[in-house]
């Protein structure tokens, strides 16, 4: 299985594929070392190690993940892109800031999987 995002939009699809395969290391490796994941709702998980631990819990809960429709990239510069997907669970939206790496791949810097309005 390919685990390298070649475009900003690849990350969400890869995340689902890795989650369904139970590959928590692969899921965590989609994030930069000091990335911020705004999850669980109302809190933040900072750093790849913390994100990996959260992924262990997420995968342990079981269930299948589905690939959500990618919306057009909101912004893409040389090394940064802001992407989003249409949530299948009515959480209001998912957005992520990703950065191009030296090898041309993309990793998440900030991931906000739930943006339900208050």
C-alpha positions as CSV (number, residue, x, y, z in Angstrom):
1,X,0.0,0.0,0.0
2,X,1.3,3.5,-0.9
3,X,1.5,5.6,2.2
4,X,3.0,8.8,0.7
5,X,0.7,11.7,-0.2
6,X,1.9,13.0,-3.6
7,X,-0.8,15.7,-3.5
8,X,-2.5,17.5,-0.6
9,X,-5.8,15.8,-1.4
10,X,-4.2,12.3,-1.1
11,X,-3.8,12.6,2.7
12,X,-7.5,12.1,3.6
13,X,-7.8,9.1,1.3
14,X,-4.6,7.5,2.6
15,X,-5.7,8.1,6.2
16,X,-8.9,6.1,5.6
17,X,-7.0,3.3,3.8
18,X,-4.5,3.1,6.6
19,X,-7.2,3.2,9.3
20,X,-9.1,0.4,7.7
21,X,-5.9,-1.6,7.6
22,X,-5.3,-0.9,11.3
23,X,-1.9,0.8,10.4
24,X,-1.6,3.3,13.3
25,X,2.1,4.0,12.4
26,X,1.1,4.8,8.9
27,X,-1.7,7.0,10.1
28,X,0.6,8.9,12.5
29,X,3.2,9.3,9.8
30,X,0.8,11.4,7.7
31,X,1.5,14.1,10.3
32,X,4.6,16.3,10.8
33,X,6.5,15.6,14.0
34,X,5.0,18.7,15.8
35,X,1.6,18.6,14.1
36,X,-1.6,19.6,15.9
37,X,-4.7,17.5,15.7
38,X,-7.9,19.2,17.1
39,X,-9.3,16.0,18.4
40,X,-11.1,14.9,20.6
41,X,-13.6,17.7,20.1
42,X,-12.7,20.7,22.3
43,X,-9.1,19.6,22.8
44,X,-5.8,19.3,21.0
45,X,-3.4,16.5,20.5
46,X,0.1,17.8,19.8
47,X,3.0,15.9,18.2
48,X,3.2,12.7,16.2
49,X,3.7,10.5,19.2
50,X,0.5,11.8,20.9
51,X,-1.4,11.5,17.6
52,X,-0.2,7.9,17.2
53,X,-1.6,7.1,20.7
54,X,-4.9,8.6,19.7
55,X,-4.9,6.6,16.5
56,X,-4.4,3.4,18.5
57,X,-7.6,4.2,20.5
58,X,-9.4,5.1,17.3
59,X,-8.5,1.9,15.5
60,X,-9.3,-0.2,18.7
61,X,-12.9,1.1,18.6
62,X,-13.3,-0.8,15.4
63,X,-15.6,0.0,12.5
64,X,-14.9,0.9,8.9
65,X,-13.9,4.3,7.8
66,X,-15.2,5.7,4.5
67,X,-13.4,8.0,2.1
68,X,-15.2,11.4,2.1
69,X,-15.6,13.6,-0.9
70,X,-12.7,16.0,-1.2
71,X,-13.6,19.6,-1.8
72,X,-11.5,21.7,-4.1
73,X,-8.3,22.8,-2.4
74,X,-9.0,26.1,-0.6
75,X,-5.5,27.4,-1.0
76,X,-2.2,26.0,-2.4
77,X,1.1,27.9,-2.4
78,X,4.5,26.4,-3.0
79,X,4.7,24.5,0.2
80,X,1.4,24.9,2.0
81,X,-2.1,23.9,1.2
82,X,-5.5,24.1,2.9
83,X,-7.8,21.3,2.1
84,X,-11.2,20.0,3.3
85,X,-13.7,17.2,2.8
86,X,-17.4,16.8,3.1
87,X,-18.0,14.9,6.4
88,X,-20.1,11.8,6.3
89,X,-21.0,12.2,10.0
90,X,-22.6,15.7,9.9
91,X,-19.8,17.3,12.0
92,X,-19.9,20.5,10.0
93,X,-16.7,20.0,8.0
94,X,-13.1,18.8,8.0
95,X,-10.1,21.0,7.2
96,X,-6.4,20.4,7.2
97,X,-3.3,22.5,6.6
98,X,-0.6,20.4,4.9
99,X,3.0,21.2,4.0
100,X,5.1,19.9,1.2
101,X,8.2,18.0,2.4
102,X,11.7,18.0,1.0
103,X,10.9,14.8,-1.0
104,X,7.8,16.3,-2.6
105,X,5.3,14.5,-0.4
106,X,2.7,16.2,1.8
107,X,2.1,15.9,5.6
108,X,-0.5,17.3,7.9
109,X,0.5,20.3,10.0
110,X,-2.9,21.2,11.5
111,X,-5.9,18.8,11.3
112,X,-9.3,19.9,12.4
113,X,-11.6,16.9,11.7
114,X,-14.7,18.5,13.2
115,X,-15.8,22.1,12.6
116,X,-19.4,22.0,13.8
117,X,-20.6,25.5,14.4
118,X,-21.4,26.3,18.0
